[in-house]
Amino acid sequence: MFDVLAAQQLIDLKSVFSSAPVIYVLLALMSIASMGIWIYSLLTFRTKDIMPENFRSELRDLLQQEQYEKAHLLCATKENLLSTLVKMGLTTRAFGPQIMIDSMKSEGKRASTSFWQRLSLLNDIVIIAPMLGLLGTVIGMFYAFYDVNRSIESINSLFDGLGIAVGTTVMGLIVAILAMIFHATLKYRVVRTLSLVENEALNLSALIRK
């Protein structure tokens, strides 16, 4: 009995997928892409990687001792967001504190573009996934109602076809909800981490003299 039920369930899944294979494949790819973006961002966008504690301590000591050349060299050898901001501040320190701070903020916006682009991709998936699912449902309903000359048996099969067609909308909503969760959690981390980096960069810029 269980084997029969499992076989029926497998047949149903095949029927659902065969109703709109292109839509389901696209939705599956979007789901994988959103999860990949989320996991990759969580692994790479961490406070300890963006502004390591050892680097901050060493850089602060050099700035307090006004050893700006060594500080600039240190920032050039370390690839993180904080080093990029401070290096820009050291490069423009001769033009005055206001220009230096403005340059650091502009560099921060440029350097963080890739993080915001990932959030934008997740937001696009949130918007596109349910629309793509709805498109699959509408196309399925169109073909279901296309033949107006139906018998009683074909009308019964019509409702089965409509149930299968609605599956793309359900799949699209699931993908959109997951992408929305990924977007919200990642946005919180990005905003929080960038705020910490900006505050630390401004604190270090106060140690830079013209």
N, C-alpha and C positions, 0 to 999 in steps of 0.2 A: 504493500500500500504506500509506504513511504517512497519507494522507488518510482511509483506512478506519479505521485505528487511532485517529486523532484523533477521528473521528466516534463510534466505539464508546466512547471515554473520555468524550466529552461526554454521550452518552446515559447512561452509568453515573452521572455526576455529577448529571444531572437526576433519575435514578431515586432516588439516595440522598437528594437534597434533598426530592423529592416524598413520600418515605416519612414524613417528620415535619417539614414546613415551619415550623411554629410553634416547635418545639424549636430548630431550626437558627437561626432568626431571633433568638430570645432569646439563644442562646449567642454569636452574632455580635455582638449589641448589648452583651453583657457583656464580650466581648473588647475591643471598641472603647472601652467605658467604662473598663475597667481600664488600658488604654494611655493614654487621655486623662488620667486621674487621675495616672498616673505621670509623664507628660511635663510636665503643668501644675505638679506639685509640684516637679519638678527645676528648672524654670525660675523659679519664684517663691520657693522655699525655699532661698535661698543665703546664706551667711555675710555676704557683702559687702552684701547687701540688708537683712538683719536687724539687723546692727550695723556700719554703714559706718565705715571707719577715720577719715575726717575728722570725723565726728560724735563718735566716741569721744574723739578728741584734744581737740576743742573743749569737750566736756562735762567731761572730766577737768580741764582748766585752770580752768573756771568753778567746779567743786567745790573745787579746791585753794585758790582765792581766796575761797571761801565766798560766792560770788555766787549764792545759791540761787534768787533770783527770776529771774535771767537763765537759769539752768540749767533751771528749770521751764518758762520760755517757750520755750527751745530744744527741750525734749522735746515740748512741745505742738505745735510746728510740724513736727516730724519724725515721720513715721508708720512706725515699725519696732518690733520686739519689745523691743529694749533700751530705747528711749525710753519705752515704756509702763511697764516695770518701774521705771526710775529716777524717772519722774514720780510713780508711786505712793509710792516711798520718800521723795521730797521732800514729798509731801502729808501723810504720816504721821510725819515726823521729830520732830514735837513730842511724840509719845507715847513716845519712847524707842527705842533701837536694836532691841530684840527685837521689838516690835510692828511696827516699820518693816520688818524683814527678813521677818517672817511675812506682812505685807501684800504685799510684793513677790513672795514665793513663791506666794501665793494668786492674785495678778494674773497671774503667769506661767502657772499652770495654766489660768486662764480664757482668756488670750490664745492659748494653744497648742491649745485645744480643736479648732479647725478642722483642724489638722494631724493630730491623732489620729483625727478622724472620717474623714479620707481613708484612713488606714491601716485603719480598721474596715471601710470599704466594700470595700477590696481583700480583706480577710480574709473578708468575707461572700461575695464572688464565688468565692474559693477553695473555700468550703464548698458553695455552691449549685450551681456549674457541673457537678461530677461527678454530683450527685444528679439534676439536670435531664437530663443525658445518659442516666443509667441509667433514668430514667422513660420517655424516648423509646424505649429498647431494650425495656423490659418491655411497653410498649404495642404495639410492633411485633411482638414475639413472641406476644402475646395474640391479635392479629388473624391471625397466621400459623398458629397452632394452633387457631383457632376452629372451622374446618371440619374435622370428624373423618372425613368420608367423602371420601377422596382416592384418586385413581388414581396410577399410577406417575409419570405426567408431572407431576401436581400436587405430588407429593412432591419431585421434582427442583426445581421452582420454589420449594418451601418453603425449601430450603436457601439459595437465592439471596435470598429475602426475609429470612431470618435474618441473612445477611451484611450486607444493607443496614441492617437494624435496629440492628446493633451499631455502626454509624457514629456514632450520637448519643453513645454512651458514649465513643468515641474522641475525638470533638470536645469533649465535656465535660471529659475529662482534659487535653486540650491547653490549653483555656482556663484550667483550674485551675492547671496547672503554670506557665503564663505569669504569671497573677495572683500566684502564690506568689513567683516571682522578683521581680516588681515590688514586692511587699509587703516582701520581705527587704531589697532594696536601699534602698527608701525609708525603712524603719524605721531602718536603720543611719544614714542621713543625718539623720533627725529627731532621734534620740537624741544623736548626736554634736554637732549644731548647738545643740540646746537646752542641752546640758551646757556648751558654750562660752559661750552667752549668760548662763546662770545664774552661772557663775564670774566673768564680766566685771561683771555687775550687783552681785554681792557685793563685788567689789573696789572698785567705785565707791561702794557704800553705806558703805564704811569711811571715805570722805572726807566724808561728810555728818555734820555736828555738829547737836546738838539746839538 
